[in-house]
């Protein structure tokens, strides 16, 4: 979501926009818990991906 703030807006208008953005329903991330089964430790995978550039 994008909130556009213009220079001429006062603090009250900005606060209203942010409170409106926060109140909107987000994504349910709990349904993705445990979906990916990894064969290696995530830290080892990350180090391997970083070393690919060398």
N, C-alpha and C positions, 0 to 999 in steps of 0.2 A: 504494500500500500504506500502511496505517496501523498504527503501533505505539503501543499504549496503555501509558503509564507511570503507575503510581500513586505517590502520595506515600510510601507505606510500603515500597516496594521498595528493596533495597540496590543498590549500584553493580554488583555481580557479575551480578545478574539483569538489570539494564538492559543491560549489555555483551553478555550472551548474546542478548537480544532483537535488538539492533542487528546483531550478527554474523550471526544467522540471516536477518535482512532483507537484508543485503548479499549473502549467498551465493545468494539466489534468482536465477533467471535473469531477466534484463531483456529489454527490447525490442531487436530487431535494427534499428537505425536506418540501417545502411548500405544496406539494400534500397530506401530512399527517396531516396538521393543522386541528384541530377540528374533527378528525376521532373518537377519544375515548371519549365517554360520561361517565363521572364519577358521581356516586351518592353521593360521599362524597368529602370533601376538600382533595386535594392531600397531604397536610401536615399531616392531621389526619391519612390517609392511611399509610404514611411513618412511623409515630410514632407507629402505631399498628404493622407493620411488624418488627420494631426494638424490640418491647416488646415481640415478640413471643419466643425469646430465653431465657427469664427469667422464 
